[in-house]
Amino acid sequence: MVEPSKHQCRTKKTLVVRCTSEFYLLNVGRVRRVVDHMPLHRSPFLVPGLSGLARFGGEPLAVFSLEALAVGEPRVRDVAMTVVVIELGGDSPQRLGLAVDEALEIVSLPETDPGMVAQDGVISGPHDIDGRQAWLVNIDALSAQGSLDRCPGVNQAKEYI
């Protein structure tokens, strides 16, 4: 077996998504599906950044506005949205939906890039992606901020969707 050269750099595949005029990067290894026009139902819960609830694979899915989580501004729409379903880490993996305007492409970033190191915050960067400024989303930080199980009344949520 041939060993990789010291000069070769390992890369990490990321999904580029757009929210208004900002671009964000999501680790492809954590993305389970991109669903265009996913219908959202209003949530009976007041949780910062929660756009609504959806049904995914027969289970309730909390859908958060990626833009709201990244910049702290609430953005809720009453229309079907593009949702990136991601898997959160942990002992019992859970899924979470991220509402975005569109999913664009998959790109590779060098793993040695200092911005690729997990940060305590939700986003790090910026990174230059073909002349566009993009922010890396720390999915592990999202799990601390909002999964459906952390919303009060999770069992009641199933009645709404």
Buried (B, 14 or more C-beta within 10 A) or exposed (E): EEEEEEEEEEBBBBBBBBBEEBBBBBBEEBBBEBBEEBEBBEBEBEBEBBBBBBEBEEEBBBBBBBBBBBBEEEBBEEEBBBBBBBBBEEEEEBBBBBBBBEBBEEBEBEEEBEBBEEBEEBBBBBBEBEEBEBBBBBBBBBBEBBBBEEBEEBEEBEEBB
